[in-house]
């Protein structure tokens, strides 16, 4: 254990400890060839994405030269691209604004749900009336 409470070395000589050590080495070797996301690393190493995330946390806690070298901005998520290198991780970029986004962050200051430039009108249904009565919002 290091001073920060993280795992720095694989403890023990059992099958699980040896498997973890092999996975850590395989991740470093794969990232040494080219930067990859967790989803790209998982099939290369032969483990689940959750295991890859756990092993990356271990490598970072140990002070290994594994870091975020880039970000991929997708329509619904921002994905870390991991690589080998010294220095600090690349900070998370600001999410680009989406056109037609609803809510308080609209540039024109209007609230509500919009499709294109038109507001969407909602019709109260029977279940809505029931929920309003239960919550005392009527």
C-alpha positions in Angstrom: 0.0 0.0 0.0 1.2 3.5 -0.7 0.7 6.5 1.6 -2.5 7.5 -0.2 -4.3 4.2 0.5 -4.0 2.8 -3.0 -2.5 -0.6 -4.1 1.0 -0.3 -5.5 2.0 -3.8 -5.8 0.1 -7.1 -6.3 0.2 -8.8 -3.0 0.5 -12.6 -2.6 1.4 -15.4 -4.9 -2.0 -17.0 -5.5 -3.7 -17.4 -8.8 -5.7 -14.1 -8.4 -2.6 -12.1 -7.7 -0.7 -13.6 -10.6 -3.7 -13.0 -12.9 -3.8 -9.3 -11.8 -0.1 -8.9 -12.3 -0.4 -10.3 -15.9 -3.3 -8.0 -16.6 -1.4 -4.9 -15.4 1.5 -5.8 -17.5 -0.7 -6.5 -20.6 -2.4 -3.1 -20.2 0.9 -1.3 -20.0 2.1 -3.2 -23.1 -1.0 -2.5 -25.1 -1.0 1.2 -24.2 2.7 1.3 -25.1 1.8 0.4 -28.7 -1.0 3.0 -29.1 -3.4 5.0 -26.9 -6.8 3.3 -26.3 -10.1 3.7 -24.6 -11.3 1.3 -21.9 -13.7 -0.3 -24.5 -10.8 -0.9 -26.9 -8.5 -2.3 -24.2 -11.0 -4.8 -22.8 -11.0 -7.3 -25.8 -7.3 -6.9 -26.3 -6.6 -7.9 -22.7 -9.5 -10.4 -22.6 -11.3 -8.9 -19.5 -14.4 -6.8 -18.9 -14.3 -3.0 -19.2 -14.9 -2.8 -15.4 -11.8 -4.9 -14.8 -9.8 -2.6 -17.1 -11.0 0.5 -15.2 -10.0 -1.2 -11.9 -6.5 -2.1 -13.2 -6.0 1.5 -14.6 -6.9 2.9 -11.2 -4.3 0.6 -9.7 -1.6 1.6 -12.2 -2.3 5.3 -11.6 -2.2 4.8 -7.8 1.2 3.1 -8.2 2.6 6.0 -10.0 3.1 4.1 -13.3 3.3 6.4 -16.4 -0.3 5.6 -17.4 -2.5 8.7 -17.9 -5.3 10.2 -19.9 -3.7 11.4 -23.2 -6.9 12.6 -25.0 -10.7 12.7 -24.8 -13.2 11.5 -27.4 -16.3 13.7 -27.4 -19.3 11.6 -28.5 -22.9 12.8 -28.8 -23.8 11.2 -25.4 -20.5 10.8 -23.5 -17.0 11.9 -23.1 -14.5 9.0 -23.2 -11.0 9.0 -21.8 -8.2 7.8 -24.1 -5.5 6.2 -22.0 -1.8 6.1 -23.0 1.7 5.9 -21.6 3.6 9.0 -20.9 5.0 11.3 -18.2 3.2 14.4 -17.0 -0.3 15.2 -16.0 -3.4 13.8 -17.5 -5.2 15.9 -20.1 -8.1 17.7 -18.4 -11.7 17.0 -19.4 -12.8 19.3 -22.2 -15.9 21.4 -22.0 -18.9 19.8 -23.6 -19.8 21.5 -26.9 -23.4 23.0 -26.9 -26.0 21.0 -28.7 -28.5 22.7 -30.9 -32.1 22.6 -29.8 -31.2 21.7 -26.2 -34.1 22.2 -23.8 -34.0 23.8 -20.4 -32.4 26.6 -18.5 -29.2 26.6 -20.7 -30.9 27.7 -23.9 -29.2 30.7 -25.4 -32.5 32.5 -25.7 -33.3 32.1 -22.0 -36.6 30.2 -22.6 -37.4 27.1 -20.6 -39.2 24.1 -21.8 -38.8 21.3 -24.3 -38.2 22.4 -27.9 -38.1 20.5 -31.2 -36.2 22.7 -33.5 -37.5 26.2 -32.8 -41.0 25.1 -31.8 -42.1 24.4 -28.2 -43.6 21.0 -27.5 -47.0 21.1 -25.9 -47.9 18.3 -23.5 -51.4 17.0 -22.9 -52.4 15.8 -19.4 -53.4 12.2 -19.4 -55.4 10.2 -16.9 -52.3 8.9 -15.2 -51.0 12.5 -14.9 -54.2 13.5 -13.1 -53.9 10.6 -10.7 -50.3 11.5 -9.9 -51.2 15.2 -9.4 -54.0 14.2 -6.9 -51.6 11.9 -5.0 -49.0 14.6 -4.7 -51.5 17.3 -3.9 -50.4 19.4 -6.8 -53.8 20.1 -8.2 
